[in-house]
Amino acid sequence: MVDTLTELCSKLAGLMFILGTIQQLVPHSFYKRIKSLWHRLENYFYPYVHITIDEFSDDKRNEVYKLVKAYLGTKSNKDAKYLKAEKFKKSKSLAVSLDDGEEVIDKFQGAKLCWRSYKETFPDNSPGARSQLPIEKKCYTLTFNKKHQDLVTGQYLKHVMEEGKAIEFKNKKQRIYSNDNGYSNWYGMWNHINFEHPATFDTLAMDPKKKEEIINDLVAFSKGKDYYSKVGKAWKRGYLLYGPPGTGKSTMIAAIANFLNYDIYDLELTSVNSNSMLKKLLMETTSKSIIVIEDIDCSIDLTGKRKNKKKKNKETTKDEEEASGNKESDKLTLSGLLNFIDGIWSACGQERIIIFTTNHVDKLDPALIRRGRMDMHIEMSYCRYEVFKVLAKNYLGIETHPLFQQIQRLIEEVDVSPCDVAENLMPKNASGRPEVCLESLIQVLNKAKKKASLNSQKNKKLPTKLLKNLWPSKNVV
């Protein structure tokens, strides 16, 4: 039907050319009336509009073409008998798209729209080109009734692009970035590799209630674009993970990244020489990403209370003072890090999460972890019974066992990290019987209990010994 109408329109255009040649033979007013009548007939017989989207525009890859391709790959139509599947390096799954010459019918708010894929091949006649390498020109054409033109240009194409971006984001390969001493290279100030950590919230050893609270917060953040815009805040969120070593802080970061499908930027502060370099690193991060600073309490000297400047020696010369001042301004400071987290420059991207980890939260400057910068404080504590059950299910595939009751009593009395518990639950031989692993864990817990008891007794005796050494007396017990 569309091809027939196209041929008819071509013939009508030919007649218009003939009318143009006789324009000089008739009065202008009469010709104007004929032309108006002709346009009405043309619109009646062919009321369609075509929009062409080429693969390349101005010798650059057209972003719109790529998004349309992703969008149409999700549309199934009985008339499209020929599809093609491709696998890209950055994609997790196959990308399905229309084969050349195929078409898909889409519907949007009552409007019927026809997408068609085209490919033209012609020889490269440019100077020095090889004739055996033809040029391929690919494009999509969108055909719709003229009465839907405002709907298509105002809403539908925007809808297609948003859906295409969502599909690309879902299928993209995650990456983890690191700053290479803050120096730019061919790819920028960040180096990257593919991120393939298997951690998920299902396998994360954490209290289920606390885990659910974190998941709900992440979901609300990822869907909060309109809300953040409404309240006038940058679309970002900060998380502080604190607790003893081995409690799963790094695993938590991996689980968050996999849950949201975000990239990770592992920021090493010791490689950042100045506040300006920190700002450049921030500018090169992308939206939908997680910026991580691990062990911030021992990264650089930014923690603790802010120190007052010492009085300068009277004998210091003016040149030395200026040189000292320039040196201080080039350093990475706490103020620069605070601006990095929630200053004006922190809003240069959208949908970003900033995560700090620390083993000693009490050593951090209060200004660094206040609400608004680190919006959610998450304590990663020692392993308790609920966490043990998650680990037993992950490592042994069991949810209950007669030895669980004894482990529950012991694990509530001693402080042991989830990492240590997991190591003892991991089967050490081919048989991998749960009883063997659980008994091994019980032995470790009993040893930890005895060690904790001995340390407690030593701490009680220590003050008495100190008093005897400082002031020997028979009355001291």
C-alpha positions as CSV (number, residue, x, y, z in Angstrom):
1,M,0.0,0.0,0.0
2,V,2.8,2.4,1.0
3,D,4.8,1.6,-2.2
4,T,1.7,2.2,-4.4
5,L,1.1,5.5,-2.8
6,T,4.8,6.4,-3.2
7,E,4.6,5.7,-6.9
8,L,1.4,7.8,-7.2
9,C,3.1,10.7,-5.4
10,S,6.0,10.5,-7.9
11,K,3.6,10.8,-10.8
12,L,1.9,13.7,-9.2
13,A,5.2,15.4,-8.7
14,G,5.9,15.0,-12.4
15,L,2.6,16.7,-13.2
16,M,3.6,19.5,-10.9
17,F,6.8,20.0,-13.0
18,I,4.7,20.3,-16.1
19,L,2.5,22.9,-14.4
20,G,5.6,24.8,-13.6
21,T,6.6,25.0,-17.2
22,I,3.3,26.5,-18.2
23,Q,3.3,29.0,-15.4
24,Q,4.4,31.7,-17.7
25,L,1.5,31.0,-20.1
26,V,-1.3,31.7,-17.6
27,P,-2.0,34.6,-15.3
28,H,-0.4,34.4,-11.9
29,S,-3.7,34.6,-9.9
30,F,-5.1,31.7,-12.0
31,Y,-1.9,29.6,-11.5
32,K,-2.0,30.3,-7.7
33,R,-5.5,28.9,-7.5
34,I,-4.6,25.8,-9.5
35,K,-1.6,25.2,-7.3
36,S,-3.7,25.4,-4.1
37,L,-6.2,23.0,-5.5
38,W,-3.4,20.6,-6.5
39,H,-1.9,20.6,-3.0
40,R,-5.3,19.7,-1.6
41,L,-5.6,16.7,-4.0
42,E,-2.0,15.7,-3.2
43,N,-2.7,15.7,0.6
44,Y,-5.9,13.7,0.1
45,F,-4.3,11.0,-2.0
46,Y,-1.0,10.8,0.0
47,P,-1.4,12.1,3.5
48,Y,1.9,10.6,4.8
49,V,5.1,12.1,6.2
50,H,8.5,10.4,6.1
51,I,11.3,11.0,8.6
52,T,14.7,9.5,7.7
53,I,17.3,8.7,10.4
54,D,20.8,8.0,8.9
55,E,23.4,5.9,10.6
56,F,26.0,8.7,10.1
57,S,25.5,12.5,10.2
58,D,28.4,14.9,9.2
59,D,30.8,11.9,9.1
60,K,29.9,11.1,12.7
61,R,27.9,8.2,14.1
62,N,24.3,9.4,14.6
63,E,23.3,8.8,18.3
64,V,19.6,8.8,17.4
65,Y,20.1,5.9,14.9
66,K,21.7,3.8,17.6
67,L,18.8,4.4,20.1
68,V,16.2,3.7,17.4
69,K,18.0,0.4,16.6
70,A,17.9,-0.6,20.3
71,Y,14.2,0.4,20.6
72,L,13.1,-1.5,17.5
73,G,15.0,-4.6,18.7
74,T,12.4,-5.1,21.4
75,K,9.4,-4.7,19.1
76,S,7.9,-8.0,17.8
77,N,5.8,-8.0,14.7
78,K,4.4,-10.8,12.6
79,D,5.3,-9.0,9.4
80,A,9.0,-8.8,10.3
81,K,10.2,-12.2,9.2
82,Y,13.9,-11.3,9.0
83,L,15.8,-10.1,12.0
84,K,19.5,-10.0,12.7
85,A,21.4,-10.5,16.0
86,E,24.7,-8.9,16.9
87,K,27.0,-9.1,20.0
88,F,29.0,-6.0,21.0
89,K,31.9,-5.9,23.4
90,K,30.2,-3.6,25.9
91,S,26.9,-5.5,25.8
92,K,25.8,-8.3,28.1
93,S,23.3,-9.8,25.6
94,L,22.6,-10.1,21.9
95,A,21.2,-7.1,20.2
96,V,18.3,-7.9,17.9
97,S,17.4,-5.5,15.1
98,L,15.5,-5.3,11.8
99,D,17.2,-6.8,8.8
100,D,17.5,-4.7,5.7
101,G,14.2,-4.0,4.0
102,E,12.1,-5.2,6.9
103,E,9.4,-3.1,8.6
104,V,7.8,-2.9,12.0
105,I,4.4,-1.4,12.9
106,D,4.4,0.5,16.2
107,K,1.5,2.2,18.0
108,F,1.6,5.3,20.2
109,Q,-1.4,7.0,21.7
110,G,-3.6,5.8,19.0
111,A,-1.2,6.7,16.1
112,K,0.0,4.0,13.8
113,L,3.7,4.3,12.8
114,C,5.7,2.3,10.4
115,W,9.5,1.8,10.8
116,R,11.5,0.4,7.9
117,S,15.2,-0.5,7.6
118,Y,17.1,0.5,4.5
119,K,20.6,-0.2,3.2
120,E,22.1,1.3,0.0
121,T,25.5,0.2,-1.5
122,F,27.4,2.3,-4.0
123,P,31.1,2.5,-5.1
124,D,33.5,4.8,-3.4
125,N,34.5,7.3,-6.0
126,S,36.7,9.4,-3.8
127,P,40.3,10.0,-4.8
128,G,42.6,7.1,-3.9
129,A,39.7,4.9,-2.8
130,R,39.7,1.2,-3.7
131,S,36.8,0.3,-6.0
132,Q,36.4,-3.2,-4.4
133,L,35.3,-1.6,-1.1
134,P,31.8,-0.2,-1.6
135,I,30.2,2.3,0.7
136,E,27.2,1.2,2.7
137,K,24.6,3.7,3.8
138,K,22.1,2.5,6.4
139,C,19.0,4.3,7.7
140,Y,15.6,4.0,9.2
141,T,12.5,5.6,7.8
142,L,9.5,6.5,9.9
143,T,6.2,6.8,8.0
144,F,3.0,8.2,9.6
145,N,-0.1,10.1,8.8
146,K,0.4,13.9,8.6
147,K,-2.3,14.5,11.2
148,H,0.0,12.9,13.8
149,Q,3.0,15.1,13.0
150,D,2.9,17.1,16.2
151,L,2.5,13.9,18.3
152,V,5.4,12.2,16.6
153,T,7.9,15.2,16.7
154,G,6.8,16.3,20.1
155,Q,6.4,13.1,22.1
156,Y,6.9,9.9,20.2
157,L,10.5,10.4,19.1
158,K,11.4,11.5,22.6
159,H,9.8,8.3,23.9
160,V,11.8,6.2,21.4
161,M,15.1,7.8,22.5
162,E,14.3,7.4,26.3
163,E,13.4,3.7,25.8
164,G,16.5,3.2,23.6
165,K,18.7,4.6,26.3
166,A,17.1,2.4,29.0
167,I,17.6,-0.7,26.8
168,E,21.2,0.2,26.1
169,F,21.9,0.8,29.8
170,K,20.3,-2.5,30.7
171,N,22.5,-4.4,28.2
172,K,25.7,-2.6,28.7
173,K,28.8,-4.2,30.2
174,Q,29.7,-2.8,33.6
175,R,33.2,-1.3,34.2
176,I,35.4,-0.5,37.1
177,Y,37.6,2.6,36.8
178,S,40.8,3.6,38.6
179,N,42.6,6.9,38.5
180,D,46.2,6.5,37.2
181,N,48.1,8.9,39.4
182,G,45.8,11.7,38.1
183,Y,47.6,12.0,34.7
184,S,45.6,12.0,31.5
185,N,46.2,9.4,28.9
186,W,44.5,8.5,25.6
187,Y,41.3,7.5,27.3
188,G,41.3,10.3,29.9
189,M,42.2,10.4,33.6
190,W,40.7,7.0,34.3
191,N,41.7,3.5,33.4
192,H,39.1,0.8,33.3
193,I,38.4,-3.0,33.0
194,N,35.2,-5.0,32.9
195,F,33.5,-5.4,36.2
196,E,32.4,-9.0,36.8
197,H,32.0,-9.4,40.5
198,P,29.3,-12.0,41.3
199,A,28.0,-10.4,44.6
200,T,24.3,-9.7,44.9
201,F,22.0,-8.8,47.7
202,D,20.7,-12.4,47.7
203,T,24.2,-13.7,48.6
204,L,25.2,-10.7,50.8
205,A,25.8,-11.8,54.4
206,M,23.7,-9.2,56.3
207,D,20.7,-8.9,58.5
208,P,17.6,-9.3,56.2
209,K,15.8,-6.3,57.7
210,K,18.8,-4.0,57.2
211,K,19.3,-5.4,53.7
212,E,15.7,-4.6,52.8
213,E,16.1,-1.1,54.1
214,I,19.1,-0.5,51.9
215,I,17.4,-2.0,48.8
216,N,14.3,0.3,49.3
217,D,16.6,3.3,49.6
218,L,18.4,2.4,46.4
219,V,15.2,1.9,44.5
220,A,13.8,5.2,45.7
221,F,17.0,7.0,44.6
222,S,17.1,5.4,41.1
223,K,13.5,6.5,40.5
224,G,13.9,9.9,42.1
225,K,14.8,12.1,39.2
226,D,11.6,14.2,39.4
227,Y,11.7,14.4,43.2
228,Y,15.3,15.7,43.3
229,S,14.5,18.2,40.7
230,K,11.4,19.3,42.6
231,V,13.3,19.9,45.9
232,G,16.2,21.6,44.1
233,K,18.9,19.0,45.0
234,A,21.5,17.4,42.8
235,W,20.6,13.8,41.9
236,K,23.2,12.0,44.0
237,R,23.4,10.1,47.3
238,G,26.1,9.3,49.8
239,Y,26.6,6.1,51.8
240,L,29.1,5.6,54.6
241,L,30.0,1.9,55.2
242,Y,31.8,1.4,58.5
243,G,32.8,-1.5,60.7
244,P,35.7,-3.9,61.5
245,P,37.8,-5.5,58.8
246,G,36.2,-8.5,57.0
247,T,32.6,-7.5,57.6
248,G,31.8,-7.2,53.9
249,K,32.1,-3.5,53.0
250,S,33.7,-4.1,49.6
251,T,31.2,-6.9,48.9
252,M,28.4,-4.4,49.7
253,I,29.7,-2.0,47.1
254,A,29.8,-4.8,44.5
255,A,26.2,-5.8,45.4
256,I,25.0,-2.2,45.0
257,A,26.7,-1.8,41.6
258,N,25.2,-5.1,40.3
259,F,21.7,-4.2,41.7
260,L,21.7,-0.8,39.9
261,N,23.9,-1.9,36.9
262,Y,26.2,1.1,37.7
263,D,29.8,1.5,36.8
264,I,32.3,1.9,39.7
265,Y,35.0,4.7,40.0
266,D,37.5,3.6,42.6
267,L,39.1,6.9,43.6
268,E,42.6,6.6,45.1
269,L,43.1,9.8,47.0
270,T,46.9,9.2,47.5
271,S,47.3,9.6,43.7
272,V,45.5,13.0,43.7
273,N,47.9,15.9,44.1
274,S,45.5,18.9,44.3
275,N,41.9,20.0,44.5
276,S,41.9,21.0,40.9
277,M,43.0,17.5,39.9
278,L,40.2,16.1,42.0
279,K,37.7,18.3,40.2
280,K,39.0,17.1,36.8
281,L,38.5,13.5,37.9
282,L,35.0,14.3,38.9
283,M,34.2,15.9,35.6
284,E,35.3,12.7,33.7
285,T,32.9,10.4,35.7
286,T,29.7,9.5,34.0
287,S,26.1,9.5,35.3
288,K,24.7,6.2,36.7
289,S,27.9,5.5,38.5
290,I,29.3,4.8,42.0
291,I,32.4,6.8,43.2
292,V,34.2,4.9,45.9
293,I,36.8,6.0,48.4
294,E,37.8,3.0,50.5
295,D,39.5,3.3,53.9
296,I,39.1,7.1,53.9
297,D,40.4,7.3,57.4
298,C,43.9,6.2,56.3
299,S,44.0,7.5,52.7
300,I,45.6,10.9,53.3
301,D,45.7,13.4,56.1
302,L,42.2,14.7,55.8
303,T,40.6,13.2,58.9
304,G,40.5,14.5,62.4
305,K,39.9,18.0,63.6
306,R,40.9,20.9,61.4
307,K,44.2,22.4,62.6
308,N,44.8,26.0,63.0
309,K,47.6,27.5,61.1
310,K,50.8,27.9,63.1
311,K,52.3,31.3,63.6
312,K,55.0,32.0,61.1
313,N,58.5,32.7,62.3
314,K,59.3,36.4,62.3
315,E,62.5,35.7,60.4
316,T,60.6,34.2,57.4
317,T,61.1,36.3,54.3
318,K,58.3,37.5,52.1
319,D,59.3,35.3,49.2
320,E,59.3,32.2,51.5
321,E,55.8,33.1,52.7
322,E,54.5,33.4,49.1
323,A,56.2,30.1,48.1
324,S,54.7,28.4,51.1
325,G,51.2,29.7,50.3
326,N,51.4,28.5,46.7
327,K,52.5,25.1,47.9
328,E,49.5,24.9,50.3
329,S,47.0,25.9,47.6
330,D,48.2,23.1,45.3
331,K,47.5,20.4,47.9
332,L,44.4,18.2,48.3
333,T,42.5,19.6,51.2
334,L,39.5,18.6,53.3
335,S,37.7,21.6,51.9
336,G,38.4,20.4,48.3
337,L,37.0,16.9,49.2
338,L,33.9,18.4,50.8
339,N,33.3,20.4,47.6
340,F,33.8,17.2,45.6
341,I,31.0,15.5,47.5
342,D,28.3,18.1,47.6
343,G,29.7,21.4,46.2
344,I,28.6,23.1,43.0
345,W,30.8,20.9,40.9
346,S,29.2,17.7,42.3
347,A,26.1,18.5,40.2
348,C,28.0,18.2,36.9
349,G,26.5,14.7,36.5
350,Q,23.3,13.0,37.4
351,E,22.3,9.8,39.2
352,R,25.6,9.2,41.1
353,I,26.3,7.5,44.4
354,I,29.3,8.4,46.5
355,I,30.5,5.7,49.0
356,F,33.1,6.0,51.8
357,T,34.4,3.0,53.7
358,T,36.2,3.1,57.0
359,N,37.2,0.8,59.9
360,H,37.3,3.7,62.4
361,V,34.4,6.0,61.9
362,D,35.4,8.0,65.1
363,K,38.5,9.2,63.3
364,L,36.6,11.0,60.5
365,D,35.9,14.7,60.6
366,P,32.2,15.3,61.4
367,A,31.9,17.6,58.4
368,L,32.9,14.8,56.1
369,I,30.1,12.4,57.2
370,R,27.3,14.6,58.2
371,R,23.8,14.0,56.7
372,G,23.5,15.6,53.3
373,R,27.0,14.4,52.4
374,M,26.8,10.8,53.7
375,D,23.0,10.5,53.7
376,M,22.9,6.9,55.0
377,H,25.3,5.4,57.5
378,I,25.5,1.6,57.3
379,E,27.2,-0.3,60.0
380,M,28.8,-3.6,58.8
381,S,29.1,-5.4,62.1
382,Y,30.3,-8.8,63.3
383,C,28.6,-12.0,62.3
384,R,25.4,-12.9,64.2
385,Y,23.0,-15.7,63.8
386,E,20.8,-14.2,61.0
387,V,24.0,-13.5,59.0
388,F,25.3,-17.0,59.7
389,K,22.1,-18.5,58.2
390,V,22.7,-16.6,55.0
391,L,26.2,-17.8,54.8
392,A,25.2,-21.4,55.5
393,K,22.7,-21.3,52.7
394,N,25.2,-19.8,50.3
395,Y,28.1,-22.1,51.1
396,L,26.4,-25.3,52.2
397,G,23.0,-25.0,50.6
398,I,21.2,-25.7,53.9
399,E,18.7,-23.6,55.9
400,T,18.6,-25.7,59.0
401,H,20.7,-28.3,60.9
402,P,20.8,-29.8,64.4
403,L,24.2,-28.0,65.0
404,F,22.6,-24.6,64.3
405,Q,21.4,-24.3,67.9
406,Q,24.9,-24.7,69.3
407,I,26.3,-22.3,66.7
408,Q,23.6,-19.7,67.6
409,R,24.6,-19.8,71.2
410,L,28.3,-19.4,70.5
411,I,28.1,-16.8,67.7
412,E,26.1,-14.4,69.9
413,E,28.8,-14.6,72.6
414,V,31.9,-13.9,70.5
415,D,32.9,-11.3,67.9
416,V,33.8,-13.0,64.7
417,S,33.7,-11.4,61.2
418,P,31.5,-12.9,58.4
419,C,34.7,-13.4,56.4
420,D,36.1,-15.8,59.1
421,V,32.8,-17.7,59.3
422,A,32.6,-18.0,55.5
423,E,36.1,-19.4,55.4
424,N,35.2,-22.2,57.8
425,L,31.9,-23.0,56.0
426,M,33.7,-23.4,52.7
427,P,34.1,-27.2,51.9
428,K,37.8,-28.2,52.0
429,N,37.4,-31.5,50.2
430,A,35.4,-33.2,47.5
431,S,32.8,-34.7,49.9
432,G,31.9,-31.3,51.4
433,R,29.6,-32.7,54.0
434,P,27.8,-29.9,56.0
435,E,28.5,-31.6,59.3
436,V,32.3,-31.4,58.8
437,C,32.1,-27.6,58.0
438,L,29.7,-26.8,60.9
439,E,31.9,-28.8,63.4
440,S,34.9,-26.9,62.2
441,L,33.1,-23.6,62.8
442,I,32.1,-24.7,66.3
443,Q,35.7,-25.4,67.1
444,V,36.8,-22.0,65.9
445,L,34.0,-20.3,67.9
446,N,35.0,-22.1,71.0
447,K,38.6,-21.1,70.6
448,A,37.5,-17.5,70.1
449,K,35.3,-17.7,73.2
450,K,38.2,-18.9,75.4
451,K,40.6,-16.3,74.0
452,A,38.0,-13.5,74.7
453,S,37.6,-14.9,78.3
454,L,41.4,-14.9,78.9
455,N,41.7,-11.3,77.6
456,S,38.9,-10.3,79.9
457,Q,40.6,-11.8,82.9
458,K,43.9,-10.1,82.0
459,N,42.2,-6.7,81.7
460,K,40.7,-7.1,85.2
461,K,44.1,-8.0,86.7
462,L,46.0,-5.3,84.9
463,P,44.9,-2.3,87.1
464,T,45.8,-4.2,90.3
465,K,49.3,-4.9,89.0
466,L,49.8,-1.3,88.0
467,L,48.8,-0.2,91.5
468,K,51.3,-2.6,93.1
469,N,54.1,-1.4,90.9
470,L,53.3,2.3,91.5
471,W,52.5,2.1,95.2
472,P,53.3,-1.2,96.9
473,S,50.9,-1.8,99.8
474,K,49.5,-4.8,101.7
475,N,46.0,-3.2,101.5
476,V,45.9,-3.4,97.7
477,V,44.0,-6.5,96.4
